[in-house]
Amino acid sequence: MKNLLLNIPTLPNFGEVKADDITPFVDMCLTQGRQVLAERLQQTAFTWDNLILPLNTTNNQLEKGWSVVGHLNGVANTEALRDAYNANLGKLSDYHTEMGQNKAFFEAIQAIRKNDSSLDNAQKKSLDDSLLSFKLSGVALAEAQKQRFREVSQELSQLTSKFSDNVLDATQAWIKQVTDKNELLGLPESALEMAQQTAQQRNVEGWVFTLDFPSYSAVITYADNRALREEMYKAYSTRASDQAANTQFDNSQLMQQILKLRQEEAELLGYNNYAELSLATKMADSPAEVIAFLEDLAQRSKPFAVKEFAQVQAFANTLGIDELQAWDVPYVSEKIRQKDYDFNDEDLKPYFPVDKVLNGLFELLGRLYQVRFEQKNDVNIWHPDVRFYHVYNAQNELQAACYIDLYARQHKRGGAWMDSFCGRFKREDGVQIPVAFMVCNSAPPVGEKPALFTHDEVVTLFHEFGHGLHHMLTQVDYPEIAGINGVEWDAVELPSQFMENWCWERETLDLMTGHWQTGEKLPEALLQKMLAARHFQSAMMMVRQLEFALFDLKLHSAPDAAQEGRIYELLKQVRSEVAVIKYPSYNRMPNSFTHIFAGGYAAGYYSYKWAEVLSADAFARFEEEGLFNPKVGEAFKREILEMGGSRPAMESFIAFRGRKPSIDALLRHSGLQSAA
């Protein structure tokens, strides 16, 4: 039978991909890649067109096929697919390291950079990035060290994938069945309907709750039953740990192994620690600079967070909770919000039906960037809920495409992300358009109702669409620096966090709200309550993010982090500095911290706050010159979204803003400006 991964047409046929196809596909692509490189290195003179372009063409086939495999592993996980995926990770890691350590290849790139006078600025940036990548792959190492570096890279690819698998399996393995509705007092009707639907899908009585976030969040926020909240909290906060009821997915040893290997990798390359290695490809110059930035934000935020938490403690007493615990904080906080603002997220949900939200988002993007989204129903997808769109530019030319997978379900990893099937690539036969995957884990439709989003879920969707636009609207023709490729990791979140700001504007909300039964826009009174509550506990949220970022950076700055117990010593130290919530001793947050142990954010979680300074300041220009000012929208598209990684991110920001970034807008958007 034909291997579909080797012959992907314009778009993949997801339903026809077989686990047995994966290894032959990978083996053939790697063999071909090695052959093409060896042939091209026989040339006596090197140019972009006789070396880079043919290699990019060869790699494009590998990247497209492997992106399908990786994507299905995340959204339609099966045992056979997972086994085949993991079986090939080591080969791919080895291949990329082998390429990065090829001295003849490195010298050929150096020669092109030095001698090819036809290079444009984007090509020069691409080659400079490649030369740094060679260095970070160990091209200058002695042969024995090169071999060890390859072994470390290979092992890390396996361990980080196993970490992610364990979190998925631990999340899916736990359920809570409830048969007495009296145990569920306080839960909103939408949460009860979702739990009842989950029970029916599993052929059991009553209501079933899971550790998927929509289910977990509803219980921890609204359930009057304190014992149920504690049970869910403990299950969630001990996932994939030694403290879980089911310890077979414990990530404790994996974390130590990952940290040990990352430290070894850094030392092989001449760095003191992994944080220094990680920052070699980021905007920030040093771990010390990042820690100073985070600690400055913490200093500004913590006094506010302490006051906010004192309010929670005081209010807990009025609810009969004498000793406030971590599983009480969201519940008590929600009670305060309802009292102070006469408002909760459930009030908003009827006004955010899925189709209205998506149509409003597309209309906003049309106004800002003159793009048009058109749904296509004749495309092969991996689940009936998935939607597919073509994206057209102002000249009505097809510019990009995207798949949107919105809802939480079994066999799908938690969280939200954007990934790509393929990037923009100008070839001899024309331009390959970028195609994005946009994935969320929102609450699904229940019964006859459409999916109704919380405002937080809308914000998450807009966030991922920011990444998607960065990928889809690029005008860069070289895949290694098109879209988000080649963008410093601590600037990648600029377009995504920028998009979140629109979710708070009346004009945008008018585009994307309409009561699912009556069509009524979001009422002004409800909007004002929402805006009044916007900064509710914003300082507590700020210090929570700073806790994650500081923990990550200090963990990867400590050469001894892999020692027994050291991970939790560092976490305890960071929490004593910035946290206001007291966590139970069994809390094992790091064991499911996939961002840093499996998701590419190692010594990079600070990027969210770093880029939030950029995004808030960028949005401030729209506030100053008009939210829908076409000149400003065009400038953001031209200087940020279209440029991709073709120049340093700071140059792109300055080109749009006219100056370097200021922290003032972030403090104002966070309700902390008086702390400055």
LUMKOL-819740 format. One record per residue (C-alpha): z, y, x. Coordinates in steps of 0.05 Angstrom, whole numbers, plus 5000, padded with zeros to 4 digits. Layout:
# residues N
ZYX/...
This chain:
# residues 676
500050005000/498650715022/504551075055/505151715014/509152075068/503252025115/498352285064/501952835026/497053244987/498653974971/505253754939/509253104945/509352554893/516852464894/517151894845/512651464889/516351554955/519350884977/524950775027/520550275063/515550835077/520351245118/520750865185/513250745192/512051475175/516951725228/514451245281/507251435271/508752185272/512952135335/507551725370/502252225350/506652815372/507652515441/500252355449/497953055429/502953385477/500952925534/493553055523/494453815518/498653835581/492753555620/489254235613/489054695674/490255335635/494355435573/493555905513/496655965445/490355655413/489755065460/497054865462/501555185409/496855145350/495054405357/502354225368/504354625307/499054255267/501753585289/509053775277/507254045208/505753345183/512353085208/516353665180/513153615111/514352865105/521352895133/523153475087/521453035027/525952485055/531752955070/531053295003/531152644963/537252425004/540853044977/538553064905/537052334886/541251934934/540451174935/543250664983/536250455007/534051175018/540451355054/539950755100/532750925119/534451655127/540251515174/536450985212/531351505234/535952095250/537151855321/529751775334/528252475310/533952775350/531552405412/524352645400/526353375394/530953345455/525452995494/520653555477/525854075495/527053745563/519753665582/519154105644/511454105643/511654345571/516754875589/512455135647/506355145602/510055585552/512356035609/505056095632/502556285562/508056805555/506257095623/498657045623/495857045552/494057775541/491757645469/498857505443/501457935387/508758135383/510457575335/507457055382/511457355440/517857295399/516156575382/515056405455/521556755476/525256345423/521955715450/524155865522/531255955499/530755305460/528554945523/534655205559/539154985502/535854295503/537654205576/530954295609/534254525673/539153945678/538953385729/536052735702/542652385690/545352995653/538953035612/539852315590/547152435571/545153065532/540152645493/545452125478/550252655454/545052985410/543052315380/550252125366/551752805335/545952745286/548752075262/555952305258/554552945220/550252555169/555852055160/560752625149/556252885093/555352195063/562852095061/564052745024/558752564972/561551854964/568752094960/566852614908/563052114866/568251564872/573751944835/573952044760/579352214710/578851924640/583052244586/583651944516/588952404486/586153094470/593153384472/592953304547/587053784549/590054394515/587455054543/580754784564/574955164533/570354804484/564654804533/568754424585/570953914532/563853814509/561553704580/567153204593/565652844529/558252804548/560252534617/564551994583/558751794538/554051744598/559051274630/560050874566/567551014561/572051324509/574752034507/573352544562/571552434635/572752944689/569752904759/570353274825/563553604814/565254334816/563754534743/568453984719/573854104772/573754854764/574654824688/580954404694/584154794752/582755454717/584355314644/588354674633/595354814607/597254104630/600354254698/600553524718/593153454704/591654074746/595753794804/592353114799/585453434801/587453904857/590253344900/584052924890/579453504907/583353764967/584153074998/576952844990/574452425050/581352435082/587251985100/591152295042/586152094988/587651524939/581451184968/581451255044/575050875058/571251535064/576251855111/572752355157/578752465204/576052065263/568952325252/571353045258/574752905325/568552545351/563953115329/568353645362/568953235426/561453145431/560053885415/564754085471/561253605519/554453875498/556754595512/559554415580/553154045599/549454695586/554355115625/558355425568/565955425563/565955185491/561455045432/562555735402/559256055462/553455575456/552755705382/552556465392/546956415442/542056435384/545756935340/546457685333/553657705356/554557725431/560957315440/566456945404/571257515422/566758015386/566557585324/574057455323/575258205330/570558335271/574057805228/581058025248/579358745232/577058545163/583458135155/587758725175/584359155123/584658625069/591258255076/595858815051/591858824987/591858064983/599458044991/600158514932/595358114890/599057464906/605757784889/602957944820/600957214811/607956974832/611257464784/606757274726/607756534739/615156624724/613456894655/609556244642/615555814661/612855644730/618755764777/615555504840/608255714845/603755184876/596555194899/594254834835/597555384793/594155974826/587355954791/590755804724/595756374730/590456844757/586056704697/591956864651/592957524686/585657694681/585657544607/591857974597/589658564640/582258574622/582058184556/576457784588/574657104617/568456754641/567756354577/566657004539/560357114580/557256414579/553856474510/549957074537/547256704598/542756134572/538555834627/531656064604/533956774593/537156804662/531056534697/526256984660/530657584675/530957394748/523357334751/522458004716/527158334766/523258044824/516758284793/519458994789/522258984860/516858614897/510758584851/510957824848/509857374787/512756684773/508756194730/511655524710/507254904720/508654264682/503453804714/507353704779/510953074802/518453194804/524652774822/528652894758/526753124688/531053754694/527154014754/522454604743/516554804787/513355494794/507455824827/508856514857/503257034855/502957694892/500758384867/493458194878/494557574835/493557114895/497756484901/502956654953/508256104948/511355574903/518355324888/522154754856/528654934819/533954394809/539854724773/544854214746/550453774774/549353024764/550852354796/547552184863/546652924879/550553284933/555153854912/554154584929/547955014927/542455094978/535255304992/530954855034/523454815047/518054305036/513454705081/512855405110/507255905116/502355685169/495455985184/490855425205/483355375217/482355125146/486355685115/493655885102/498755365081/503155705029/510655645034/514155174984/521655214972/526954774941/532355164904/538354724888/544754894849/550254484815/551354874751/553854574686/548254204651/546054284578/550753944529/548153644465/543454124430/545854724469/541854994528/545355044595/549955644591/551855954658/558256284680/557156944715/559156604780/553556094770/548656654759/550956974824/549956314860/542956244832/541156954855/544156804924/539756194934/533756574908/534957084963/533956535014/527956284975/524656974975/525757025050/522056365057/516656485005/514657215015/513857185091/507257455119/508357125187/502956615203/506756205255/511355675225/516755715278/518256445261/515856475188/520856585132/527956415154/525456055217/527156435280/532056895243/538856935278/543656505238/548557075226/542957475193/540156905150/545057085094/542657805089/537257695036/541657194997/547857634993/543458234979/540957894916/548057784890/548958534880/543858554824/548158114781/552958694768/547859214746/546859394672/539259434680/538958734710/543858434660/539558704603/533758304632/537457644637/542457634580/541357434508/546257054464/543656344459/544156354383/542857084364/539057364424/543957944428/544358284496/550958294533/555258774493/557359414528/564659284515/564158604548/560258894607/565659414618/570958874618/566858474668/565959074713/573259264708/575058564730/569858544786/574858684841/580358264810/583557894868/577758094914/582658154973/585157444960/577957204960/576557605023/582257295063/580356605038/573356695068/576356985131/580856375136/574755915136/571056355186/576756435235/578555695231/571355505246/570755975305/577555815336/576255065325/569755115364/572755575417/578355095435/576154575487/581954125464/580254155389/578653415388/585653205408/589852845356/592853345306/589653955339/585054105280/590954205234/594954595285/589155095289/588555115213/595955235206/595655795257/589856145222/593156065154/599556375180/595556975202/591057105142/592656665082/597156865025/597056204986/601655655010/598054985013/601454305004/602153885066/597053375040/591553905036/585653665079/580554225070/576954085137/575353365116/570353615065/568254255102/560954045105/558454735124/561354665194/561453915204/554753745174/551054365150/549054785209/554655305205/558755045264/561755665298/557456045248/561256075183/562956795200/555556935185/557257025111/561757615126/557457875183/551257875140/555058155080/555958805120/548358825127/546958635055/551859125024/549159685067/541959495050/543559494975/546860174983/539960464997/537760224927/544060544898/542361194933/534961224918/534360844852/535460114835/528259994815/525160504862/518560174880/518360494949/525160204967/523359514939/516859524978/520559735042/525659165035/520058665024/515958935082/521459035134/526158455117/522957915074/515857915101/517957965174/521757315177/523857155248/518057525281/522758045311/530358105321/534158185256/537358835278/530459135288/528558935217/534959225189/534059885225/526759915203/529159865131/535560285133/533660785186/540060655225/544960115247/549259795194/555860095169/561759705141/563260235089/558859945034/562059255041/569059545034/566859944973/563459334941/569858934954/574359464924/577759564992/575060245013/581960565012/583960075066/579160375115/
